[in-house]
Amino acid sequence: MPGLEDLYREIILDHYRTPRNRGELPTPPAVMAEGHNPLCGDEITIYLLVDGETVDDVKVSGQGCSISQSSASMMSQAVKGKPIGQVRALIRRFLSMMSTDDTTDDTTDDTTDDTTIDRTNDTIGAAVGLGDLEALQGVVKFPVRIKCATLAWHTLRQALNEADTNS
């Protein structure tokens, strides 16, 4: 009988073998952001289409290890159709989960977020469940792979900021 780690490993491999939301969107109206991890060569390009306050569509392209590509696939499923405030909260939750210490600065994205966030009681962030994204939690045991798992999320944050600038 497979354990929880086996289940999580299977989710990661499934997203790597069959990535969701692969492709490109025309820019404009979509915005594009590129992320690169110079340590291992992972590359992620995110195409983000925002309609008002909602992520209407997201497509991902790029290349890299199973962790970076799975994380990008899982991220695209998690944010598609969600309100921007909820997406930003999900980014914070995910990056917090991947943090190995308290020195991670998760306040950098709030300058363009319309949602007022109380850092001492982040009710929006706490209300956002990670679901299958928790499968990537095991990456924390391997610090050199954390940047692989977070690359898509930092790139998504960059795309959201770009979309905010264009609106």
ROSE-4610 file (N, C-alpha, C; in Angstrom, 1 decimal, always signed):
// ROSE-4610
residu = [M/M/M/P/P/P/G/G/G/L/L/L/E/E/E/D/D/D/L/L/L/Y/Y/Y/R/R/R/E/E/E/I/I/I/I/I/I/L/L/L/D/D/D/H/H/H/Y/Y/Y/R/R/R/T/T/T/P/P/P/R/R/R/N/N/N/R/R/R/G/G/G/E/E/E/L/L/L/P/P/P/T/T/T/P/P/P/P/P/P/A/A/A/V/V/V/M/M/M/A/A/A/E/E/E/G/G/G/H/H/H/N/N/N/P/P/P/L/L/L/C/C/C/G/G/G/D/D/D/E/E/E/I/I/I/T/T/T/I/I/I/Y/Y/Y/L/L/L/L/L/L/V/V/V/D/D/D/G/G/G/E/E/E/T/T/T/V/V/V/D/D/D/D/D/D/V/V/V/K/K/K/V/V/V/S/S/S/G/G/G/Q/Q/Q/G/G/G/C/C/C/S/S/S/I/I/I/S/S/S/Q/Q/Q/S/S/S/S/S/S/A/A/A/S/S/S/M/M/M/M/M/M/S/S/S/Q/Q/Q/A/A/A/V/V/V/K/K/K/G/G/G/K/K/K/P/P/P/I/I/I/G/G/G/Q/Q/Q/V/V/V/R/R/R/A/A/A/L/L/L/I/I/I/R/R/R/R/R/R/F/F/F/L/L/L/S/S/S/M/M/M/M/M/M/S/S/S/T/T/T/D/D/D/D/D/D/T/T/T/T/T/T/D/D/D/D/D/D/T/T/T/T/T/T/D/D/D/D/D/D/T/T/T/T/T/T/D/D/D/D/D/D/T/T/T/T/T/T/I/I/I/D/D/D/R/R/R/T/T/T/N/N/N/D/D/D/T/T/T/I/I/I/G/G/G/A/A/A/A/A/A/V/V/V/G/G/G/L/L/L/G/G/G/D/D/D/L/L/L/E/E/E/A/A/A/L/L/L/Q/Q/Q/G/G/G/V/V/V/V/V/V/K/K/K/F/F/F/P/P/P/V/V/V/R/R/R/I/I/I/K/K/K/C/C/C/A/A/A/T/T/T/L/L/L/A/A/A/W/W/W/H/H/H/T/T/T/L/L/L/R/R/R/Q/Q/Q/A/A/A/L/L/L/N/N/N/E/E/E/A/A/A/D/D/D/T/T/T/N/N/N/S/S/S]
num = [1/1/1/2/2/2/3/3/3/4/4/4/5/5/5/6/6/6/7/7/7/8/8/8/9/9/9/10/10/10/11/11/11/12/12/12/13/13/13/14/14/14/15/15/15/16/16/16/17/17/17/18/18/18/19/19/19/20/20/20/21/21/21/22/22/22/23/23/23/24/24/24/25/25/25/26/26/26/27/27/27/28/28/28/29/29/29/30/30/30/31/31/31/32/32/32/33/33/33/34/34/34/35/35/35/36/36/36/37/37/37/38/38/38/39/39/39/40/40/40/41/41/41/42/42/42/43/43/43/44/44/44/45/45/45/46/46/46/47/47/47/48/48/48/49/49/49/50/50/50/51/51/51/52/52/52/53/53/53/54/54/54/55/55/55/56/56/56/57/57/57/58/58/58/59/59/59/60/60/60/61/61/61/62/62/62/63/63/63/64/64/64/65/65/65/66/66/66/67/67/67/68/68/68/69/69/69/70/70/70/71/71/71/72/72/72/73/73/73/74/74/74/75/75/75/76/76/76/77/77/77/78/78/78/79/79/79/80/80/80/81/81/81/82/82/82/83/83/83/84/84/84/85/85/85/86/86/86/87/87/87/88/88/88/89/89/89/90/90/90/91/91/91/92/92/92/93/93/93/94/94/94/95/95/95/96/96/96/97/97/97/98/98/98/99/99/99/100/100/100/101/101/101/102/102/102/103/103/103/104/104/104/105/105/105/106/106/106/107/107/107/108/108/108/109/109/109/110/110/110/111/111/111/112/112/112/113/113/113/114/114/114/115/115/115/116/116/116/117/117/117/118/118/118/119/119/119/120/120/120/121/121/121/122/122/122/123/123/123/124/124/124/125/125/125/126/126/126/127/127/127/128/128/128/129/129/129/130/130/130/131/131/131/132/132/132/133/133/133/134/134/134/135/135/135/136/136/136/137/137/137/138/138/138/139/139/139/140/140/140/141/141/141/142/142/142/143/143/143/144/144/144/145/145/145/146/146/146/147/147/147/148/148/148/149/149/149/150/150/150/151/151/151/152/152/152/153/153/153/154/154/154/155/155/155/156/156/156/157/157/157/158/158/158/159/159/159/160/160/160/161/161/161/162/162/162/163/163/163/164/164/164/165/165/165/166/166/166/167/167/167]
x = [+0.9/+0.0/+0.9/+0.7/+1.5/+1.3/+2.4/+2.3/+2.0/+2.0/+1.7/+2.8/+4.1/+5.2/+5.1/+4.7/+4.5/+3.4/+2.3/+1.2/+1.7/+2.5/+3.0/+4.0/+4.8/+5.8/+5.0/+4.0/+3.2/+2.5/+2.0/+1.4/+2.5/+3.7/+4.8/+5.1/+5.3/+5.7/+4.5/+3.3/+2.2/+2.2/+2.4/+2.5/+3.7/+4.8/+6.0/+5.8/+5.1/+4.9/+3.8/+2.8/+1.6/+1.4/+2.2/+2.0/+0.7/+0.1/-1.2/-0.8/-1.7/-1.7/-0.4/+0.2/+1.4/+1.0/+1.9/+1.7/+1.9/+1.4/+1.6/+0.2/+0.2/-1.0/-0.5/-1.3/-0.9/-0.7/+0.5/+0.8/+0.8/+0.1/-1.0/-2.2/-3.2/-3.6/-3.0/-2.4/-1.7/-0.4/+0.1/+1.5/+2.4/+3.6/+4.6/+5.7/+6.1/+7.2/+8.1/+9.4/+10.4/+11.2/+11.4/+12.2/+13.3/+14.4/+15.5/+16.3/+16.7/+17.5/+18.9/+19.9/+21.2/+22.0/+21.6/+22.3/+22.1/+20.9/+20.6/+20.1/+19.8/+19.4/+17.9/+17.1/+15.6/+15.1/+14.2/+13.6/+12.0/+11.4/+9.9/+9.5/+8.5/+7.9/+6.4/+5.8/+4.4/+3.7/+2.6/+1.7/+0.5/+0.1/-1.0/-2.0/-3.2/-4.3/-5.2/-5.2/-6.0/-7.2/-8.4/-9.7/-10.2/-10.0/-10.5/-9.7/-10.3/-9.6/-9.4/-9.5/-9.4/-8.4/-7.6/-6.7/-7.6/-7.8/-8.7/-8.0/-6.7/-6.1/-4.6/-3.9/-2.5/-1.9/-0.8/-0.1/+1.4/+2.0/+3.4/+4.2/+5.4/+6.4/+7.7/+8.7/+10.0/+10.6/+11.7/+12.4/+13.1/+13.3/+14.1/+13.8/+14.1/+14.0/+12.5/+12.3/+10.9/+10.3/+11.0/+10.5/+10.0/+10.8/+10.5/+9.3/+9.3/+8.2/+6.9/+7.0/+5.8/+5.2/+6.1/+5.6/+4.9/+5.4/+4.8/+3.4/+3.3/+2.1/+1.0/+1.5/+0.5/+0.1/+1.1/+0.7/-0.3/-0.1/-1.1/-2.5/-2.6/-3.9/-4.5/-3.7/-4.1/-4.6/-4.1/-4.4/-5.4/-5.6/-6.5/-7.9/-8.5/-9.8/-10.0/-8.9/-9.0/-8.8/-9.4/-9.2/-7.8/-7.3/-5.9/-5.5/-6.3/-6.0/-5.8/-6.6/-6.4/-5.2/-4.8/-3.6/-2.4/-2.4/-1.3/-1.1/-2.3/-2.3/-1.7/-2.1/-1.5/+0.0/+0.4/+1.9/+2.6/+2.0/+2.7/+2.6/+1.5/+1.4/+2.4/+2.5/+3.5/+4.9/+5.3/+6.7/+7.0/+6.0/+6.2/+6.4/+5.6/+5.8/+7.2/+7.7/+9.0/+10.2/+9.9/+10.9/+11.5/+12.8/+13.5/+13.8/+13.5/+13.8/+12.8/+13.0/+12.1/+12.6/+13.7/+14.3/+13.7/+12.8/+12.2/+11.4/+11.6/+10.8/+9.6/+8.5/+7.3/+6.4/+7.0/+6.2/+6.4/+7.3/+7.6/+6.5/+5.5/+4.5/+3.3/+3.2/+2.0/+1.9/+2.9/+2.8/+1.8/+1.5/+0.6/-0.7/-0.8/-2.0/-3.1/-4.3/-5.4/-5.9/-5.6/-6.1/-5.1/-5.7/-4.9/-4.7/-3.4/-3.0/-2.5/-3.0/-2.5/-1.5/-0.2/+0.8/+0.7/+0.1/+0.0/-1.2/-2.1/-3.3/-3.7/-2.9/-3.1/-4.3/-5.5/-6.7/-6.9/-6.5/-6.6/-5.7/-4.5/-3.5/-3.9/-4.3/-4.7/-5.9/-6.8/-8.0/-7.7/-6.5/-6.2/-5.5/-6.2/-5.6/-4.6/-3.6/-2.6/-3.0/-3.8/-4.2/-3.1/-3.1/-2.0/-0.6/-0.6/+0.7/+1.5/+0.8/+1.6/+2.5/+2.2/+3.1/+4.6/+4.7/+6.1/+6.8/+6.1/+6.6/+7.9/+8.0/+9.1/+10.4/+10.3/+11.4/+12.3/+11.6/+12.3/+13.5/+13.3/+14.4/+15.7/+15.6/+16.7/+16.9/+17.6/+17.6/+18.0/+18.9/+19.3/+18.2/+17.1/+16.0/+14.8/+14.9/+13.9/+13.7/+14.8/+14.7/+14.1/+14.2/+13.5/+12.0/+11.6/+10.1/+9.5/+10.3/+9.7/+9.9/+10.6/+10.9/+9.6/+8.6/+7.4/+6.6/+6.7/+5.9/+6.5/+7.8/+8.4/+8.1/+8.1/+7.8/+6.3/+5.4/+4.0/+3.8/+4.5/+4.5/+4.9/+6.0/+6.4/+5.4/+4.7/+3.6/+2.5/+2.1/+1.0/+1.4/+2.6/+3.0/+3.0/+3.4/+3.4/+1.9/+1.0/-0.4/-0.9/-0.5/-1.0/-0.5/+0.7/+1.3/+0.6/+0.2/-0.5/-1.9/-2.5/-4.0/-4.2]
y = [-1.2/+0.0/+1.2/+2.1/+3.3/+4.2/+4.8/+5.8/+7.2/+8.2/+9.5/+10.1/+9.7/+10.2/+9.6/+8.4/+7.8/+8.5/+8.8/+9.5/+10.9/+11.6/+12.9/+12.8/+11.8/+11.6/+11.3/+10.5/+10.2/+11.5/+12.4/+13.7/+14.5/+14.6/+15.4/+14.8/+13.4/+12.8/+12.9/+12.8/+13.0/+14.4/+15.4/+16.8/+17.0/+16.3/+16.4/+15.7/+14.5/+13.7/+14.3/+14.9/+15.4/+16.8/+17.8/+19.1/+19.8/+20.5/+21.2/+22.6/+23.1/+24.5/+24.9/+24.0/+24.2/+25.1/+26.0/+26.7/+28.2/+29.0/+30.4/+31.1/+32.4/+33.2/+34.4/+35.0/+36.2/+37.4/+38.1/+39.2/+40.5/+41.5/+41.5/+40.8/+40.5/+41.1/+40.4/+39.3/+38.6/+39.3/+39.1/+39.6/+38.3/+38.6/+37.5/+37.8/+36.8/+36.9/+35.7/+36.0/+34.9/+34.7/+33.5/+33.2/+32.2/+32.4/+31.5/+31.2/+30.0/+29.6/+29.3/+30.3/+30.1/+29.0/+28.5/+27.4/+26.1/+25.9/+24.6/+24.7/+25.9/+26.0/+25.9/+25.8/+25.8/+27.1/+27.0/+28.2/+28.0/+29.1/+29.1/+30.4/+30.3/+31.5/+31.4/+32.4/+32.4/+33.5/+33.1/+34.0/+34.1/+35.3/+35.5/+36.5/+36.0/+36.9/+37.2/+38.5/+39.0/+39.7/+39.4/+40.0/+40.7/+42.0/+42.7/+42.3/+41.6/+41.2/+39.6/+39.0/+37.5/+37.1/+36.0/+35.4/+34.6/+35.1/+34.5/+33.2/+33.3/+32.2/+32.3/+31.2/+31.1/+29.9/+30.2/+29.2/+29.2/+28.1/+27.9/+27.2/+27.7/+27.0/+27.1/+26.3/+26.3/+24.9/+24.8/+23.5/+23.4/+22.2/+22.1/+20.7/+20.7/+19.4/+19.1/+17.9/+17.5/+18.4/+18.9/+19.7/+21.0/+21.7/+23.0/+22.9/+21.9/+21.8/+21.3/+20.5/+20.0/+21.2/+21.9/+23.1/+24.1/+24.3/+25.2/+24.7/+23.4/+22.8/+22.9/+22.6/+22.6/+24.0/+25.0/+26.4/+26.8/+26.5/+27.0/+26.5/+25.2/+24.7/+25.4/+25.7/+26.3/+27.8/+28.5/+29.9/+30.3/+29.4/+29.7/+29.9/+31.1/+31.4/+32.0/+32.2/+32.7/+34.2/+34.9/+36.3/+36.6/+37.8/+38.1/+38.1/+38.7/+38.7/+37.3/+36.3/+34.9/+34.3/+34.7/+34.2/+34.7/+36.0/+36.5/+35.8/+35.6/+34.8/+33.4/+32.8/+31.4/+31.5/+32.5/+32.7/+32.8/+33.6/+33.7/+32.4/+31.7/+30.4/+29.4/+29.4/+28.4/+28.7/+30.0/+30.4/+30.3/+30.5/+30.3/+28.8/+27.9/+26.5/+26.0/+26.7/+26.3/+27.0/+27.8/+28.6/+27.7/+27.7/+26.9/+27.7/+29.0/+29.9/+31.0/+31.9/+33.1/+34.3/+34.1/+35.3/+35.6/+34.7/+34.9/+36.1/+37.0/+38.2/+38.0/+37.8/+37.6/+38.8/+39.9/+41.2/+41.9/+41.4/+42.2/+42.3/+41.4/+41.5/+42.3/+42.8/+43.4/+44.9/+45.4/+46.8/+47.0/+46.0/+46.1/+45.3/+44.8/+44.0/+45.0/+44.9/+45.7/+45.3/+44.1/+43.6/+44.0/+44.7/+45.0/+43.8/+43.6/+42.3/+42.7/+42.1/+42.2/+41.1/+41.4/+40.4/+39.6/+40.2/+39.4/+38.5/+38.7/+37.9/+37.7/+37.0/+36.8/+35.9/+36.4/+35.5/+35.1/+36.0/+35.6/+34.4/+34.5/+33.5/+32.2/+32.3/+31.1/+30.4/+31.2/+30.6/+29.9/+30.1/+29.5/+28.2/+27.2/+25.8/+25.5/+24.7/+24.4/+23.2/+22.3/+21.1/+20.3/+19.9/+19.1/+19.7/+21.0/+21.7/+21.3/+20.8/+20.3/+19.1/+18.5/+17.4/+17.9/+19.2/+19.7/+20.0/+19.9/+20.2/+19.4/+18.2/+17.4/+17.9/+18.9/+19.5/+20.3/+20.7/+21.5/+20.7/+19.4/+18.5/+18.6/+19.2/+19.3/+20.8/+21.5/+23.0/+23.4/+22.7/+23.1/+23.0/+22.3/+22.1/+23.1/+23.9/+24.8/+25.9/+26.4/+27.3/+26.8/+25.5/+24.8/+24.9/+24.6/+24.6/+25.9/+27.0/+28.3/+29.2/+28.7/+29.5/+29.9/+29.0/+29.4/+30.4/+30.3/+31.2/+32.6/+32.7/+34.0/+34.6/+33.8/+34.3/+34.7/+34.0/+34.4/+35.7/+35.9/+37.2/+38.3/+38.1/+39.1/+39.3/+38.3/+38.5/+39.3/+39.0/+39.7/+41.2/+41.5/+42.9/+43.6/+42.8/+43.4/+43.7/+42.7/+42.9/+44.1/+44.3/+45.4/+46.7/+46.7/+47.9/+48.3/+47.3/+47.5/+47.9/+47.8/+48.1/+49.5]
z = [+0.0/+0.0/+0.0/-1.0/-1.0/+0.1/+0.6/+1.7/+1.1/+2.0/+1.6/+0.7/+1.0/+0.2/-1.2/-1.3/-2.6/-3.4/-2.8/-3.4/-3.9/-3.1/-3.5/-4.6/-4.5/-5.6/-6.9/-6.8/-8.1/-8.6/-7.8/-8.2/-9.0/-8.4/-9.0/-10.4/-10.4/-11.7/-12.7/-12.3/-13.2/-13.9/-13.1/-13.6/-14.5/-14.2/-15.1/-16.4/-16.4/-17.6/-18.4/-17.8/-18.5/-17.9/-18.3/-17.8/-18.2/-17.3/-17.6/-18.0/-18.8/-19.3/-20.0/-20.8/-21.5/-22.7/-23.1/-24.3/-24.1/-25.0/-25.0/-25.2/-24.8/-25.1/-25.8/-26.7/-27.4/-26.5/-26.7/-25.9/-26.8/-26.5/-25.6/-26.2/-25.5/-24.2/-23.0/-23.2/-22.0/-21.8/-20.6/-20.2/-20.1/-20.3/-20.3/-19.2/-18.5/-17.6/-17.7/-17.6/-17.8/-16.5/-16.1/-14.9/-15.3/-14.6/-15.0/-13.7/-13.5/-12.4/-12.9/-12.8/-13.3/-12.7/-11.5/-10.9/-11.6/-12.1/-12.7/-14.1/-14.6/-16.0/-16.2/-15.1/-15.3/-15.8/-16.8/-17.4/-17.4/-17.0/-17.0/-17.7/-18.6/-19.1/-18.8/-18.3/-17.9/-18.7/-19.3/-20.1/-19.2/-18.8/-17.9/-18.5/-18.6/-19.0/-17.9/-17.5/-16.4/-17.0/-16.4/-16.8/-15.6/-15.5/-14.3/-13.1/-12.2/-10.9/-10.9/-12.1/-12.1/-13.1/-12.7/-13.7/-14.6/-15.8/-16.8/-17.4/-17.7/-18.3/-18.0/-18.0/-17.7/-18.6/-19.2/-19.9/-19.5/-19.6/-19.1/-20.2/-20.4/-21.2/-20.5/-21.0/-20.4/-20.4/-19.7/-19.6/-18.3/-17.8/-16.6/-15.9/-14.7/-13.9/-13.6/-13.1/-12.8/-11.8/-10.8/-9.7/-10.3/-11.1/-11.6/-12.6/-13.4/-14.4/-13.7/-12.8/-12.0/-11.2/-10.6/-9.8/-10.7/-11.9/-12.8/-13.3/-13.6/-14.0/-12.9/-11.7/-10.5/-10.2/-10.3/-10.1/-11.1/-12.4/-13.4/-13.1/-12.6/-12.3/-11.1/-10.1/-8.9/-9.0/-10.0/-10.1/-11.2/-12.2/-13.3/-12.8/-13.2/-12.8/-11.4/-10.7/-9.3/-9.3/-8.3/-8.1/-7.8/-8.2/-8.1/-6.6/-5.7/-4.3/-3.8/-4.2/-3.8/-4.4/-5.6/-6.2/-5.5/-5.1/-4.3/-3.0/-2.4/-1.1/-1.3/-2.4/-2.7/-2.9/-3.6/-3.8/-2.4/-1.5/-0.2/+0.6/+0.5/+1.3/+0.7/-0.6/-1.2/-0.8/-1.0/-0.7/+0.8/+1.6/+3.0/+3.3/+2.7/+2.8/+2.4/+1.4/+0.9/+1.6/+2.5/+3.3/+4.4/+4.5/+5.5/+6.8/+6.7/+7.9/+7.9/+8.8/+8.9/+8.2/+7.5/+6.8/+5.5/+5.0/+3.7/+3.7/+2.8/+2.7/+1.8/+2.4/+1.5/+1.4/+1.7/+1.6/+0.3/-0.6/-1.8/-2.8/-2.7/-3.8/-3.4/-2.2/-1.7/-2.2/-2.8/-3.2/-4.3/-5.1/-6.2/-5.9/-4.7/-4.4/-3.8/-4.4/-3.9/-2.6/-2.1/-0.9/+0.3/+1.3/+2.4/+3.3/+3.6/+4.3/+5.6/+6.6/+8.0/+8.2/+8.3/+8.5/+9.7/+10.8/+12.0/+12.0/+11.1/+11.0/+9.6/+8.8/+7.4/+7.1/+7.3/+7.2/+5.7/+4.8/+3.4/+3.1/+3.5/+3.2/+3.9/+5.2/+5.9/+5.3/+4.7/+4.1/+2.8/+2.2/+0.9/+1.1/+0.7/+0.8/-0.3/+0.0/-1.0/-1.8/-1.3/-2.0/-2.5/-3.7/-4.3/-4.2/-4.1/-4.0/-2.8/-1.8/-0.6/-1.0/-2.1/-2.6/-2.8/-3.0/-3.2/-1.9/-0.8/+0.6/+0.9/+0.3/+0.6/+0.0/-0.9/-1.6/-0.5/+0.5/+1.6/+2.2/+2.2/+2.7/+1.8/+0.6/-0.3/-0.7/+0.1/-0.1/-1.5/-2.1/-3.5/-4.5/-4.2/-5.1/-4.8/-3.7/-3.4/-4.5/-5.0/-6.1/-7.3/-7.5/-8.7/-8.4/-7.2/-6.9/-6.9/-6.5/-6.4/-7.6/-8.6/-9.8/-10.5/-10.7/-11.3/-10.5/-9.2/-8.3/-8.3/-8.3/-8.4/-9.8/-10.8/-12.2/-12.3/-11.6/-11.6/-10.9/-9.8/-9.1/-10.0/-10.8/-11.8/-12.8/-13.3/-14.3/-13.7/-12.5/-11.9/-11.7/-11.4/-11.2/-12.6/-13.6/-15.0/-15.4/-15.1/-15.5/-14.8/-13.5/-12.7/-13.3/-13.7/-14.3/-15.6/-16.4/-17.7/-17.6/-16.4/-16.3/-15.9]
